Amino acid sequence: MALRWRDGVFVLDSATDANQAQANAADERAFLSALAEFAATNRPVSDKRSNVFAPTLFANHLKAKDQPLSVPRLEAAMQRLFAARRIHLESSGPPSRQRQRIVAGTPAASGTEGAQ
């Protein structure tokens, strides 16, 4: 929270809150855009820290497109998108070797559970 000294008292700086909300929305749009590009080229990404960790891959991808975003900002965007149910995890593969990947949208009614 940002406070400003105004008329002898501290008041909440709502402009800072609005700027943060705009920055968060831009980060989420960038995350979803990168997710769509990766899905279109059949490159699954994960919410787990691994060689397919979405925030790391997306940060490198966006940097190459001259739209740099840090891994922590993309990770925070991912968490907000999970919480808003705008992305979820989808399982694939045989039962003995299930893998999960991040996909856009809400989980299907077939019992696939979203994470986070």
Residue pairs with C-beta under 8 A, 6 or more apart in sequence:
1 12
1 13
1 17
2 12
2 13
2 16
2 17
3 10
3 11
3 12
3 13
4 10
4 11
4 13
24 76
24 77
24 80
27 69
27 73
27 74
27 76
27 77
28 77
28 80
28 81
28 86
30 58
30 62
30 67
30 69
30 74
30 77
31 54
31 55
31 58
31 74
31 77
31 78
31 81
32 81
32 86
32 87
32 104
34 54
34 57
34 58
34 61
34 62
35 45
35 54
35 58
35 87
35 102
35 103
35 104
36 104
37 61
38 44
38 45
38 57
38 58
38 61
39 103
39 104
43 52
43 57
44 52
44 92
44 99
44 101
44 102
45 52
45 53
45 54
45 57
45 58
45 101
45 102
46 52
46 53
46 54
46 100
46 101
46 102
47 53
47 54
47 78
47 82
47 89
47 100
47 102
47 115
47 116
54 74
54 78
54 102
55 71
55 72
55 74
55 75
55 78
56 71
58 69
58 74
59 68
59 69
59 70
59 71
59 74
62 68
62 69
63 69
78 87
78 102
79 116
81 87
82 88
82 114
82 115
82 116
83 116
85 106
85 107
85 114
86 104
86 105
86 106
87 102
87 103
87 104
87 105
87 114
88 102
88 103
88 105
88 106
88 107
88 112
88 113
88 114
88 115
89 100
89 101
89 102
89 103
89 112
89 113
89 114
89 115
90 100
90 101
90 102
90 103
90 107
90 112
91 98
91 99
91 100
91 112
92 98
92 99
92 100
92 101
93 99
100 115
106 114
107 113
107 114
